[in-house]
Structures are given as C-alpha cells and as structure tokens.
Amino acid sequence: MILLALGFLKDFTVFFMALTLDDVKRVAHLARIAINDDEAQSTHAQLSGIFQLIAQMEAVDVSAIAPMSHAQDVTQRLREDAVTENDQRDRFQAIAPQVEAGLYLVPKVIE
C-alpha cells in the first residue's frame, strides 16, 4: 500500500518521513511476517533510506533526456525466416487415434 501511493504524491519527502515504526509492524502483520522489535527497527531504517534515495532521484530534472530502450546502442542480429524442416503433418496424423479435417480430436474434458 505504501508503494502504490508513490505515483500520487508530488512531495515524497513529506510522505517518507511519516513512516513510523508502527507502520512497519502493521505492514509486517498484514503480510503475515513475524517481526520482532529489533527487526522492525532495522527494517524501518532500511525503508527510510530507500525512500530518501527515491526522493533524491525524483528531484533530478530528466525532462531533457530522451528515453532509451537499452544502455548501449545495440541491435539484435536476426536470422532469415526460412523453413528448415519438412512438413510431416500427414505422417503424424496417420498414427493419431482420431483425426477429422486435418484436426486432432480429443475427448471433451470441460462441460
């Protein structure tokens, strides 16, 4: 729930500073994770650090930077689309239990 709210907030630092130890314990309870006080303190510190990092990244102006699909300017080599195997449909259907109009017939399993 905390992470879902990120897209709707403009000032991340206000939201992240509001994260309390009780919030960490509540989220752990909702996730059915057993957590003691020491682990809750550690998790709170780690989450606060992550939220501060996100706030710093959000403060950077990237409006003049064009999006890219890959960190390096590479293209994938593609092979020619050519048939490499013989058509064996008739051979396979000859040994099938039931075939009709080129289709395999199977028992009905869903009513």
Summary of the structure (lengths in Angstrom):
residues: 111
radius of gyration: 28.5
end to end distance: 40.0
largest distance: 70.9
contacts: 166
relative contact order: 0.08
helix: 45%
strand: 4%
